[in-house]
Amino acid sequence: MPLYLTRFSYTPATWAKLIRNPEDRRTAAEEYITKVGGTLRGFWYAFGDHDGYTLWEAPDNVSMAATALAIGAGGALSSIQTTVLMTVEETLAALNKASSIKYRPPGEKG
């Protein structure tokens, strides 16, 4: 199954709620992804541009998009960004396939 890395940040109101009532959000995250047949592989909080990161495994892009949309629509996050992760083997296959594509920059005749 494909892997997905999600970067997210909470709203100030969400942080205030978590300070008043600390909660392990991994439980909720796991519930969301299992509804679409996936698995939560990891959940981390961080300093920096994003408050946290999750690593998900989902059956396909549509299932992961549905999960991210549902979470984003909940209003607790100020940002959410999901990246599809590719294996080395998938990247090598893409590189081999790319060699058959002849790119022409804009404005140049081929």
Secondary structure, 3 states (H helix, E strand, C coil): CCEEEEEEEECHHHHHHHHHCCCCCHHHHHHHHHCCCCEEEEEEECCCCCCEEEEEECCCHHHHHHHHHHHHHCCCEEEEEEEEECCHHHHHHHHHHHCCCCCCCCCCCC
